[in-house]
Structure formats: C-alpha cells, structure tokens
Amino acid sequence: MKKDNEGEWLNRFKKDMDVLDDVYEPKVPQQFQVLNTLNEFKARQKKAFKRELVTFLVTAFIILSSYIVFSLKMPPIFSWVQGLAFVFLPTILIAESRRKKKRNGVGGNGF
C-alpha cells in the first residue's frame, strides 16, 4: 500500500514538474537580434569614447594654454603657485595614504 502511494505521488510529482518546465522556457533570441544588439552597443561605446577623447583634449589644451599664459605674463604669481604646490604636495600625499589605509575593501593594488 505504501509503495503504491509513493509511486502515485512520484508520478504526480513528475507530471507537475513537467508542467512547470514547459511553462518556463526562456526565449532564446535569434542570431541577428544578438548581433544587432551587439553592434548597437559597440556604436554607443565608440561615440562615448570619441566624446570623452574630445573632452579630454579640450581640457588638456585649456590647462596647457593657461599654464603658458601664467608662466609668461605673470612670472611672480606662477612662481608662488609652483612653490606652494611643491610645499603642499607631501601633505596631500600623506592625507591620501591615510585615507586609503582607513578605507575597507579594495586595496591599493586593485585586488
């Protein structure tokens, strides 16, 4: 009697599992859909890279031109700024190293 109940229960369980498996069948995209999505992503990445590169170059040019203007037009101010940067650089580096030591998580080497 017990084996009949177990067998009947097992059969019903298998049928129910088959019904569940049939209901959940993920839709696999077609190859052209995957390739189209991949190409769109690559195009967006390429546009973003170009935009970032142009922004970087414009910023670098502005910094370089302002550096040249300050060094040629206002030598005393340029000398003071360079001197203060030279003096405060170790302080900034020490503060950054202390901040990294306090922070939990990823270490300084990226692992």
Backbone bond lengths (Angstrom), bond angles and torsions (degrees), N, CA, C in turn:
res aa  C-N    CA-C-N  psi(-1)  N-CA   C-N-CA  omega(-1)  CA-C   N-CA-C  phi
1 M - - - 1.448 - - 1.519 111.36 -
2 K 1.322 113.84 -43.83 1.461 118.24 -178.10 1.525 110.95 -65.98
3 K 1.333 116.36 -37.92 1.462 119.71 179.87 1.524 111.10 -67.77
4 D 1.315 117.15 -34.69 1.461 120.29 177.53 1.525 110.63 -65.07
5 N 1.309 116.34 -42.36 1.469 120.21 178.90 1.526 111.09 -65.33
6 E 1.339 115.17 -40.64 1.465 118.52 178.28 1.522 110.80 -66.32
7 G 1.306 116.34 -41.73 1.458 119.97 179.20 1.517 111.38 -65.19
8 E 1.326 116.63 -42.25 1.458 120.72 178.64 1.527 110.82 -65.19
9 W 1.321 114.18 -43.20 1.465 119.24 179.05 1.523 110.48 -63.68
10 L 1.328 116.64 -41.71 1.461 121.26 179.43 1.521 111.03 -63.97
11 N 1.316 117.68 -40.02 1.467 120.83 178.24 1.526 111.20 -64.80
12 R 1.344 116.03 -44.58 1.466 118.85 178.06 1.533 110.97 -63.44
13 F 1.328 115.31 -39.88 1.469 119.67 178.94 1.530 110.63 -61.78
14 K 1.332 116.63 -44.09 1.470 120.33 179.25 1.525 111.47 -63.01
15 K 1.345 115.91 -41.09 1.470 119.26 178.44 1.526 110.91 -63.87
16 D 1.335 115.91 -42.77 1.470 119.28 178.76 1.524 111.30 -63.80
17 M 1.317 116.85 -39.11 1.468 120.05 178.94 1.523 110.87 -66.98
18 D 1.333 116.85 -38.19 1.466 119.91 176.41 1.517 111.03 -63.03
19 V 1.332 116.81 -40.08 1.465 120.51 177.81 1.526 109.86 -62.72
20 L 1.325 116.93 -44.08 1.469 120.46 178.66 1.525 111.40 -63.55
21 D 1.328 116.87 -41.28 1.465 120.10 178.83 1.522 111.54 -63.82
22 D 1.328 115.73 -38.58 1.466 119.48 179.80 1.521 111.71 -68.40
23 V 1.322 116.18 -35.07 1.471 119.67 -179.50 1.517 110.42 -67.61
24 Y 1.325 116.95 -41.81 1.464 119.47 -176.89 1.521 110.03 -100.52
25 E 1.277 115.44 88.84 1.453 120.94 171.15 1.512 107.03 -120.51
26 P 1.329 116.79 110.21 1.462 118.76 -178.54 1.519 110.61 -64.55
27 K 1.300 113.97 143.21 1.463 118.94 -179.99 1.524 108.55 -82.47
28 V 1.288 115.31 122.38 1.455 121.63 178.87 1.518 107.53 -89.68
29 P 1.343 117.32 123.21 1.464 118.68 -179.10 1.527 111.04 -69.74
30 Q 1.299 113.97 154.21 1.457 120.08 177.62 1.524 109.20 -71.25
31 Q 1.307 115.79 160.28 1.458 121.02 -177.20 1.529 111.03 -62.13
32 F 1.314 118.09 -41.11 1.464 119.72 -178.69 1.529 110.88 -67.22
33 Q 1.340 117.83 -31.42 1.466 119.81 176.98 1.524 110.79 -66.69
34 V 1.322 116.61 -43.09 1.464 120.86 179.31 1.527 110.02 -64.35
35 L 1.314 116.54 -45.24 1.464 119.96 -179.98 1.525 111.44 -64.85
36 N 1.331 117.51 -38.83 1.455 121.60 178.35 1.529 110.39 -63.75
37 T 1.327 117.17 -44.68 1.464 121.07 178.36 1.523 110.43 -63.26
38 L 1.316 116.90 -41.93 1.457 121.07 179.06 1.528 111.48 -63.88
39 N 1.313 117.09 -41.95 1.464 120.56 178.56 1.527 111.56 -66.13
40 E 1.328 117.12 -38.87 1.469 119.77 176.72 1.526 110.62 -63.20
41 F 1.324 116.76 -42.39 1.465 120.99 178.73 1.520 110.84 -62.49
42 K 1.325 116.64 -43.73 1.466 120.44 178.85 1.525 111.04 -62.59
43 A 1.313 117.40 -39.92 1.465 120.66 179.70 1.528 110.39 -65.61
44 R 1.348 116.85 -42.15 1.473 119.36 177.84 1.518 110.91 -64.18
45 Q 1.330 117.29 -40.09 1.459 120.74 178.56 1.528 110.94 -64.29
46 K 1.319 116.70 -39.37 1.465 121.22 179.96 1.527 110.47 -65.36
47 K 1.344 116.68 -43.09 1.467 120.12 177.50 1.518 110.91 -63.60
48 A 1.321 117.14 -42.22 1.462 120.87 179.79 1.524 110.30 -64.32
49 F 1.337 117.49 -40.17 1.452 120.63 179.08 1.526 111.24 -64.08
50 K 1.327 116.34 -44.14 1.469 120.08 178.90 1.525 110.85 -62.68
51 R 1.336 116.91 -43.02 1.459 121.47 179.88 1.536 110.07 -62.63
52 E 1.331 117.59 -44.41 1.460 120.92 178.89 1.522 111.67 -66.26
53 L 1.323 117.32 -37.92 1.459 120.85 178.81 1.519 110.99 -64.63
54 V 1.319 117.46 -44.32 1.465 121.19 178.30 1.526 109.96 -63.18
55 T 1.322 117.17 -43.39 1.472 120.60 178.04 1.522 110.96 -61.02
56 F 1.325 116.62 -42.85 1.462 120.59 178.35 1.522 111.46 -62.44
57 L 1.332 116.87 -46.21 1.461 119.75 -178.33 1.528 111.93 -65.15
58 V 1.333 117.38 -40.61 1.467 120.58 178.22 1.527 110.01 -63.90
59 T 1.320 116.54 -44.16 1.467 119.98 178.77 1.519 111.12 -63.30
60 A 1.325 117.18 -43.35 1.463 120.56 178.82 1.528 110.71 -62.28
61 F 1.321 116.87 -40.87 1.465 120.12 179.03 1.530 110.85 -64.55
62 I 1.329 117.17 -42.61 1.469 120.22 179.06 1.525 110.49 -62.92
63 I 1.318 117.26 -43.87 1.472 120.24 179.56 1.521 110.65 -64.68
64 L 1.324 117.26 -44.72 1.460 120.32 179.98 1.525 111.93 -64.03
65 S 1.326 116.75 -43.17 1.464 119.07 -179.52 1.533 111.09 -67.24
66 S 1.343 117.50 -39.08 1.468 118.53 177.51 1.526 110.51 -67.73
67 Y 1.304 117.51 -35.72 1.465 121.38 176.36 1.526 110.72 -61.97
68 I 1.308 117.03 -44.15 1.462 121.27 179.53 1.530 110.68 -66.16
69 V 1.331 116.86 -43.25 1.469 120.35 179.61 1.519 110.34 -62.09
70 F 1.318 117.50 -46.30 1.460 119.99 179.58 1.520 111.70 -63.01
71 S 1.324 117.06 -39.79 1.459 119.18 -177.17 1.530 111.95 -71.33
72 L 1.334 118.59 -31.58 1.457 120.91 -177.43 1.532 112.95 -91.67
73 K 1.308 117.88 -36.93 1.467 120.73 -174.55 1.530 112.64 -89.31
74 M 1.340 116.83 -34.33 1.462 119.57 -176.43 1.519 110.29 -131.42
75 P 1.343 118.07 72.58 1.465 119.99 -177.13 1.538 114.25 -59.71
76 P 1.348 120.30 -38.84 1.472 117.19 -179.68 1.537 112.52 -65.25
77 I 1.328 117.34 -41.99 1.467 120.13 179.34 1.531 109.54 -65.74
78 F 1.320 116.49 -40.35 1.458 120.87 178.65 1.529 110.15 -61.23
79 S 1.329 116.51 -43.55 1.470 120.52 179.44 1.523 110.90 -63.74
80 W 1.340 118.31 -41.16 1.459 121.34 178.93 1.530 110.87 -64.49
81 V 1.311 116.95 -43.26 1.469 120.05 179.72 1.528 110.35 -63.24
82 Q 1.326 116.88 -43.04 1.461 120.24 179.02 1.526 110.76 -65.04
83 G 1.303 117.38 -41.38 1.462 121.36 178.71 1.518 111.94 -63.84
84 L 1.336 117.09 -45.11 1.468 119.96 178.91 1.526 111.45 -64.63
85 A 1.315 116.16 -38.48 1.464 119.59 177.55 1.522 110.23 -64.22
86 F 1.313 117.17 -39.94 1.463 121.55 178.97 1.529 110.93 -65.32
87 V 1.337 116.91 -37.12 1.467 121.08 -179.36 1.535 110.80 -73.95
88 F 1.326 118.22 -42.55 1.457 121.10 -173.86 1.528 113.92 -86.51
89 L 1.304 118.35 -10.51 1.455 120.71 -179.47 1.534 112.53 -60.01
90 P 1.335 120.47 -47.24 1.474 118.92 177.79 1.536 112.73 -60.75
91 T 1.340 116.77 -37.28 1.467 120.01 178.90 1.524 110.64 -62.72
92 I 1.305 116.63 -43.33 1.464 120.86 179.40 1.529 110.39 -65.28
93 L 1.321 117.79 -42.14 1.460 120.81 179.92 1.526 111.48 -64.33
94 I 1.336 117.44 -40.99 1.470 120.60 178.08 1.522 110.56 -64.05
95 A 1.329 117.12 -43.04 1.469 120.62 179.54 1.530 110.34 -62.87
96 E 1.322 117.80 -40.55 1.461 121.05 179.19 1.524 111.58 -66.47
97 S 1.333 117.04 -40.47 1.469 118.52 179.62 1.524 110.99 -66.44
98 R 1.338 118.06 -37.69 1.472 120.75 176.62 1.524 110.61 -65.49
99 R 1.319 116.99 -39.17 1.457 120.53 179.90 1.532 110.17 -64.90
100 K 1.320 117.43 -39.30 1.459 120.34 179.28 1.525 111.60 -68.24
101 K 1.330 117.19 -35.53 1.462 120.16 179.04 1.522 111.28 -67.72
102 K 1.334 117.97 -35.55 1.462 121.73 -179.73 1.510 112.33 -73.11
103 R 1.321 116.73 -30.02 1.459 121.38 -175.28 1.528 109.97 -72.15
104 N 1.315 116.10 134.81 1.465 121.47 175.87 1.514 108.52 -91.52
105 G 1.324 115.46 154.90 1.461 118.67 176.24 1.512 111.15 114.75
106 V 1.282 115.71 -131.63 1.456 121.52 -173.76 1.517 109.94 -68.98
107 G 1.316 116.16 134.19 1.447 120.93 179.96 1.509 112.42 -79.67
108 G 1.309 115.46 -176.09 1.459 120.55 -176.77 1.517 114.03 -68.26
109 N 1.356 117.63 -24.90 1.455 118.98 -178.46 1.518 112.91 -90.11
110 G 1.328 118.85 0.39 1.454 122.06 175.39 1.514 114.02 93.68
111 F 1.339 117.94 2.50 1.471 120.17 179.96 1.498 110.45 -115.11
